[in-house]
Amino acid sequence: MPENWKTHKLETLAERVCVGFVGTCHKFYTEKGIGVPMIRTTNLTARSLDLSEVQYISRDFHEKQKKSQLKKGDILIARHGTNGQACLYELDEDANCLNVVIVGCVQLSVSLG
């Protein structure tokens, strides 16, 4: 790392750093028209989300899983499978995530001095 770079703990830059829901949620899967997207590590691709095979969970289950609810601007990082693969959650719709690291509302300022 270059000498002039500053380092910070991620927890000092982010509103939250946590892992989304961990466990089995198959019994809460439902149809697209009535459910909420459940983002899994398989949905994370190189710098973007692939929603072609996204699963949907019941709205009730989504509401109970507050910690794993996604907000626009969250950074999502694969926790297993494709470890470390990351992308930005840019959708305005409600979503939840399964076994994905969430880094919420990162506050960065860059100084080019």
C-alpha positions as CSV (number, residue, x, y, z in Angstrom):
1,M,0.0,0.0,0.0
2,P,1.4,3.5,-0.9
3,E,2.7,5.4,2.1
4,N,0.4,8.3,1.6
5,W,-2.8,6.2,1.8
6,K,-4.9,6.5,5.0
7,T,-6.4,3.5,6.5
8,H,-9.7,3.2,8.4
9,K,-11.7,0.4,9.9
10,L,-14.7,-0.3,7.7
11,E,-17.0,0.0,10.8
12,T,-16.0,3.7,11.0
13,L,-17.0,4.4,7.4
14,A,-20.2,2.4,7.2
15,E,-23.6,2.7,8.8
16,R,-23.7,-1.1,9.2
17,V,-21.6,-4.1,8.5
18,C,-23.4,-7.4,9.0
19,V,-24.3,-10.8,7.5
20,G,-27.7,-11.2,6.0
21,F,-30.0,-14.0,7.0
22,V,-28.2,-17.3,7.7
23,G,-30.3,-20.4,7.7
24,T,-32.9,-22.3,5.7
25,C,-35.6,-20.2,4.1
26,H,-37.0,-22.6,1.5
27,K,-40.4,-22.8,3.3
28,F,-40.7,-19.0,3.0
29,Y,-40.2,-19.0,-0.8
30,T,-43.1,-17.7,-2.8
31,E,-44.0,-16.3,-6.3
32,K,-42.5,-13.2,-7.9
33,G,-45.8,-11.2,-7.9
34,I,-46.4,-11.5,-4.2
35,G,-42.9,-11.9,-2.8
36,V,-39.8,-9.9,-2.1
37,P,-36.5,-10.8,-3.8
38,M,-34.1,-12.8,-1.7
39,I,-30.6,-12.0,-3.0
40,R,-28.2,-15.0,-2.6
41,T,-24.5,-15.3,-3.4
42,T,-25.4,-16.9,-6.7
43,N,-27.0,-13.6,-7.7
44,L,-23.8,-11.7,-7.2
45,T,-21.7,-11.4,-10.4
46,A,-18.8,-9.3,-11.4
47,R,-19.9,-5.9,-10.2
48,S,-23.6,-6.4,-10.7
49,L,-26.7,-8.4,-9.7
50,D,-28.0,-11.2,-11.8
51,L,-31.7,-11.5,-11.0
52,S,-32.5,-14.0,-13.7
53,E,-32.8,-16.8,-11.1
54,V,-33.6,-14.8,-8.0
55,Q,-35.9,-16.5,-5.4
56,Y,-38.7,-14.6,-3.7
57,I,-39.7,-14.8,0.0
58,S,-43.0,-13.9,1.7
59,R,-43.4,-10.3,2.7
60,D,-44.0,-11.5,6.3
61,F,-40.7,-13.3,6.4
62,H,-39.0,-10.3,4.9
63,E,-40.5,-7.9,7.5
64,K,-39.2,-10.2,10.3
65,Q,-35.6,-10.2,8.9
66,K,-34.8,-6.5,9.6
67,K,-31.0,-7.1,9.8
68,S,-30.9,-8.5,6.3
69,Q,-33.1,-6.0,4.5
70,L,-31.3,-4.2,1.7
71,K,-31.2,-0.5,1.0
72,K,-30.2,1.2,-2.2
73,G,-26.5,1.9,-2.0
74,D,-25.6,-1.2,0.1
75,I,-22.5,-3.1,-1.0
76,L,-23.1,-6.8,-1.1
77,I,-20.2,-9.3,-0.7
78,A,-20.4,-13.0,-1.3
79,R,-19.8,-14.9,2.0
80,H,-19.3,-18.3,0.4
81,G,-19.1,-19.9,-3.0
82,T,-17.6,-17.0,-4.9
83,N,-16.1,-15.5,-1.8
84,G,-15.4,-11.8,-2.0
85,Q,-17.3,-11.2,-5.2
86,A,-19.1,-7.9,-4.6
87,C,-21.6,-5.5,-6.2
88,L,-23.7,-2.5,-5.3
89,Y,-27.4,-2.9,-4.6
90,E,-28.9,-0.2,-6.8
91,L,-32.6,-1.1,-6.9
92,D,-35.4,0.9,-5.3
93,E,-37.5,-2.1,-4.4
94,D,-37.5,-4.0,-1.1
95,A,-35.2,-7.0,-1.0
96,N,-33.5,-9.2,1.5
97,C,-30.4,-11.4,1.4
98,L,-29.2,-14.8,2.3
99,N,-25.7,-15.4,3.6
100,V,-24.4,-12.2,2.0
101,V,-22.2,-9.6,3.8
102,I,-23.9,-6.2,3.8
103,V,-21.9,-3.0,4.0
104,G,-24.4,-0.2,4.3
105,C,-24.0,3.4,3.4
106,V,-20.3,3.7,3.0
107,Q,-19.1,7.2,3.6
108,L,-15.9,7.9,1.6
109,S,-14.2,11.1,0.8
110,V,-11.3,11.2,-1.6
111,S,-8.5,13.8,-1.4
112,L,-6.3,14.1,-4.5
113,G,-3.6,16.3,-3.0
